[in-house]
Amino acid sequence: MSLLGLSPERESASAFEFLLNSQLANGAWPAFRGDTEGSWTTSLALSTIVVTNHTSEACQRALKWLLAEKGEEGHWLWRWKFKTVDRNVRFDPDKYGWPWNHGAGSWVIPTAFSLIAIKQYTVCARREASEARIRLGVEMLFDRACVDGGWNSGNSIVYGVPLRPHVEATAIALLALQDERRNEVVDKSLLWLRQRAATVRSASSLAWTILSLFTYREPIQQLQDRLAYIIGDGTDIRNNATLAVVLLALRCGEMIHPFMVLR
């Protein structure tokens, strides 16, 4: 995220070297340096390399890992469990995405980022394996959407109770679906996010909202003005990822959108 937040003229060669050197032998990136397991950060790393035009052999290795990675419900035993034994959550286990970390279940945000990365990297040469994995991930997002639109971190109904959507999960899921055919789920989710945007106070959530609404050609200037007011001079932002996404949102419309998916 930090690399994406830098303007082109401020891109650091040493930062890219660090990114490439952090890739694991299996093509994935770990959640933190020193970890030996691949994680959801693989999708962000791939998007960063593609968007900044630093494509290399590392991209193909990352794609191969992403195409093979899946949530635990992708295993036949877990699918059997959710279909026959554990009915406390309501979702179709045949539709799975990506986990935060290897060996966990599918979650909305890592699934959305993985879809974006695969779509961006394969846009000019999408093969059957990539297309099949994209379709499965998209179906998972539609299946996990909340009853009234939007997404939360994972499931839409637990113990028979519909769960409320979350701003960041909804914004990022919509980013992943920006090039898909508009349907009721997308329209309801977009309406929910647009209405919720007026009351968002979190800098990170508002930034993701701006980045998402822009891809649907929604007006964002007032939201950008409010975001600038919320962060002030930025000295109170202690998290680099938050600072990066805020910078991206404030410059949205002035630079290449890092999460834009070409149709």
N, C-alpha and C positions, 0 to 999 in steps of 0.2 A: 504493500500500500504506500509506503514512503516513497518508493521510486515513481509510482504513478502520480503522486502528489507533486513531484518536482516538475517545473516547467522544462521544456526541451533543452533550453540553453543552460540549465543547471543540472542536467543529468550527470551522474557521477560514474566514471568508468570503474572505479574501485567498488562501487555499490553493485554494479552488474557482475563484476568478478566474484564478489561475495555471494550473490544470488546463485550463480552457476556452480560455484564450488560447494554450495550447500545441498545440491541435488544428490539424492541417494543413488546407489548403484542400480536399483530397480526402476529408476525414472521419477520417483516421487520426491516431494519435499517434506521434511519433518515439521512438526508444529513448532519446534524450537531447535536451535543448533545443539548438536550433541545427542539428540534423540535418534533412534535407529528405525523408527516406524514411519511409514508414509502417512500423510494427513490431508485434510481439506485444503491446506495452503498450497497444494500442488496446482489447483485450479487458478488461484490468484497469481502464482508464479508464471504459469503458462500465459495467462492473459497479459501480464506485464511484459513478457518477452515479445509477444505478438504485437501488442499495441505500440511498443517503442521501436519496432522494426529491428529487433536484435535476434531474429529467428535463427535457430541453429539446430544441431543434432539433438540438443537437450529437449527441444519441443516434441520431436517424434517419440522420444523415450517417455516424456510426461504423458503424451496422448495414449500410448500403449498402456501405461499404468491406469489412467483414468477409465479407459474402456473396460479394463478387467476388474476394477474396484467396484464394490457394491455393498449395500447395507446387508445386515445379517438376514433380513427377511428374504433376501435373494437365494438363500440356501433352502433346499427342499424341506429340511426338517423344521426350520422356523416357519415356513409357509404352512406346513401341516399343523403346527402348533396354533397359529393365529386363526386358522380356518376351523379347527375342531375343539380346541381346549380353551385358549385364552381369548374370550370374546368381550373383554372389558374395554378394549379399544376397537373402533370401527374404521377399518380401512382394508383395502384390497392388497394382500401381501404379494400378489403376483406383479404388482406395480411398485418397483423399488427404485431408489436413487442412490445417493452417496452418503456416507457417514462423516462425522467430524474426524474420527480416528479409525484406523483399520480394525475390524472386528466388532464394530458397533452397528446399531441400526441406522436406517436412513433418516435424515433430517432435512428440513426445508432449505435452510441457508446453504449448507455445503452442496446440496443437489443443484440449487440455482446457480451457484458460482461454477460448478462443474459443467453445467449445460452451456453457460456463457463462454467458457474457455474452449470447449470442444467446438462450438458453433463458430467462434472467431477463427480458430486455427484451421478448420476444415472447410471454410466458406467457399474456397475455389476448387476444392477437390474432395468432396464428401463421398466416402466409400460406404459400402453396405453396413459394415460393422459400426461405423460412427453414426450413421443415420438410425440404425436400430437402437443404439444406446441412447441417443437423443430422444427418440420417440418414447422409450420406456421411462426416462426421467421426466419428460413432459407429462405423461400420463400419471405418474406418481404425484406431481404437483397438483394437477387437477383433482385427483382423488383425495388429497389431504386438505383441500381448501375448506375454510370455515363455512358454516351454513349460510351466513349473511354476507359472505365475501371476505377476502383477505386470507392471511395465513398466520398461524402461530409457529412455534418452533418445530412442532412435529405433527401430532394428530389433531383432528378437528372435533372428535367426540370421544370422551372417556367416561366410563360408567354411565352411559346414557345422557351425559350432560354436554351440550355444545360448548366448545371453548371459544374464547374471544380472540380475535386476530391481534397480532403485534405489528407495530409500524415498520420496523426494520425488516422483519421477515416478509411482510407484504410487499414492500418496496423492492426488495432484492428478487423475490419470486417474479414480480411483474417485469423486472429487467430481463430475466431469463425467458420470458414469454413474449417479449416485444415483437418478435418476428412470426409468431404463431397466428393462426386464424382467430380473429376476435370471436369470443363466445360469451355466454352468460357469466361464467366464472370470472373472466377477465374484466368484463364490464362492471360487474358488481364490486370487484376488488378495487378497480380503478376509482369508482365512485366513493367507496369507503375511504381510500387513501386521500383522495382530493378533499373530502369533508374533514377528515382527521387532521390534515396538514395545518389547518387554521389554529389548532390548539397545541401542536407539538412544541415542546420546550427543550428537549434534548438536542444538543448540537449534532450529534451523530445521527439520530433518527431523522432530523430535519434535512440533513445533508443527503442521506440516502433517498428521502422522499423527493428532493429536487432532482437528483440524478435519474430517478425512475420516471417522474412525471414528464421530464424533458423528452424522453424517448417516445412518449405518447402524444407529443406536441401540445402539452398542457402549458399554460402560462406559469412561469416560475419567478419572474422578477420580484414580486412582493415577498415571496418566500426567501429569495436570496437576500433581500434587504433586511428581513427579520433575522436571518441567520447571522449576517454581519453584525447586527445589533447585539445578538445573544453572545457572541464570542468576544466582542470588544477588540482588544489588541491581541488576543489569542494567548496571552501569558498564563491564563488559568487552565489551558488544555495541556494535560500532562501525558496523554496517550498519543504516541506518534500515529497510530492507525486512525484515530479520531481526527487528528490535525490534518492528515492527508486527505481523508474523505471530505472534510470541510473545505479545504482548498480546491478540490475537484468540483465541489458543488458551487462554490463562489465563481469559478471560472467556466462553469457549464454554459455552453453556447458560444464561448470564445476560443475553445480548443477542441481537439478531437476527443470525443466522449470515450473514456477508457472501457466502458461496458456496452458500447453500441454493437449491435449484431446486425449485419447487413442482410437484407431480405433477398 
